[in-house]
Amino acid sequence: HMIEMEQWPVTPSGKLDRNALPAPDGAVDEEAYTAPRNVTEMKLAQLWEDVLKNGPVGIHDNFFDRGGHSLKATALVSRVAKEFDVQVPLKDVFAHPTVEGLASVIREGTDSPYEAMKPAEQREAYPVSSAQKRIYVLQQLEDGGTGYNMPAVLELEGKLDPERLDRAFKELIKRHESLRTSFEQDESGEPVQRIHNVVPFTLQTAVLSEQTEQEAAAAFIEPFDLSQAPLFRAQIVKVSDERHLLLVDMHHIISDGVSVNILIREFGELYNNRTLPVLHIQYKDYAVWQEGFKKGDAYQMQEAYWLKQLEGELPVLDLPADHTRPPVRSFAGDKV
């Protein structure tokens, strides 16, 4: 890919700042563009453009060359199911990464009517999803560590309005039940999630004094108590009148890579006093749906398959490494 630059990004010492160079946007050679030839390809090309956020998409374009990855492929599979009433396995997106190839898979696919997820009935506690259950158990094993924290640091330049910032965060918490959710065990020892109508949230403030920015960010990261909502915190660190650091941290049990991007986008909209459409589905509705799915025949078949595959004594994976494995796992990283 060729990218035209008006000027090179440089470090404070004047050297080329390679990390600040823009990534290729997947722009396609217009001469190689081949337009969709039928309704299926037209609809599929539109879905690609919606997911990839760039277009136009030709029928021979490669999904992954145009900026697609596994998360976007998953989003594409979901939209294909809704648009065509056909369940396309994720592996087929990798095996047939063009509009032309995927259209042929859709035409040969078995009808599977799309069923919209319904909001769950209101209850005191809801089941957790399989992903949440896994993280809940691992968090207990880690005994209050920060291995499943999801911190982020944003540099803010210009005049800051802390009150608008605080209001945007509170609107975000009011909008998303996940940011008002706590986790505990029920009488049988199973983890459940509780959604609170109101949770205490304060946008913390600090002034950078003798600490470096990295030290201030590291000091902000602390373990979460999963039984106390919100599992989300934020802090403003004032570096100067025109420069601040926005530190945000949340637990992985309420968020992932996809939802973080949604939160960032919506936070910007709310900070700019824009109105967001009402959410009809929350994450707990998915957890309730998944609980019902586990009681169905499809899940029972999948479970029986894996129990058969993994029966008997399993070999221990012992890869050669430079150092002996420590008796206690650590999440402390390093740079070389």
JOKA-V974003 format. One record per backbone hydrogen bond with DSSP energy under -0.5 kcal/mol. NH is the residue of the N-H (numbers start at 1). CO is the residue of the C=O. If there is no record, write none. Layout:
nh: (NH NH)
co: (CO CO)
This chain:
nh: (11 14 17 18 20 21 32 33 42 43 44 45 46 47 48 49 50 51 52 53 58 59 61 63 63 66 67 68 73 74 75 76 77 78 79 80 81 82 83 84 85 86 87 88 89 92 93 93 94 95 96 100 102 103 104 105 106 107 108 109 109 112 116 126 128 133 134 135 136 137 138 139 140 141 142 143 143 144 149 150 152 154 156 156 157 158 162 165 166 167 168 169 170 171 172 173 174 175 176 177 179 180 181 182 183 184 186 189 192 193 194 196 196 204 204 206 208 209 216 217 218 219 220 221 221 222 226 228 229 232 233 235 236 237 237 238 238 239 239 240 243 244 245 246 247 247 248 248 249 250 251 252 254 255 260 261 262 263 264 265 266 267 268 269 270 271 272 273 274 285 286 287 288 289 290 291 292 293 294 295 296 299 300 301 302 303 304 305 306 307 308 309 310 311 317 318)
co: (15 11 9 16 17 18 29 30 38 39 40 41 42 43 44 45 46 47 48 49 56 34 58 61 97 62 64 63 69 70 71 72 73 74 75 76 77 78 79 80 81 80 110 86 87 89 89 90 90 91 92 59 98 99 100 101 102 103 104 105 106 85 114 193 191 129 130 131 132 133 134 135 136 137 138 139 140 139 146 250 248 246 154 244 155 242 160 161 162 163 164 165 166 167 168 169 170 171 172 175 176 177 178 194 226 192 190 186 184 126 182 180 194 202 234 236 238 207 212 213 214 215 216 217 218 220 224 225 227 230 249 247 204 235 245 206 236 237 243 243 240 156 237 154 235 245 152 246 233 150 231 148 251 252 256 257 258 259 260 261 262 263 264 265 266 267 268 270 269 282 282 283 284 285 286 287 288 289 290 292 293 293 296 297 298 299 300 301 302 303 304 305 306 308 315 316)
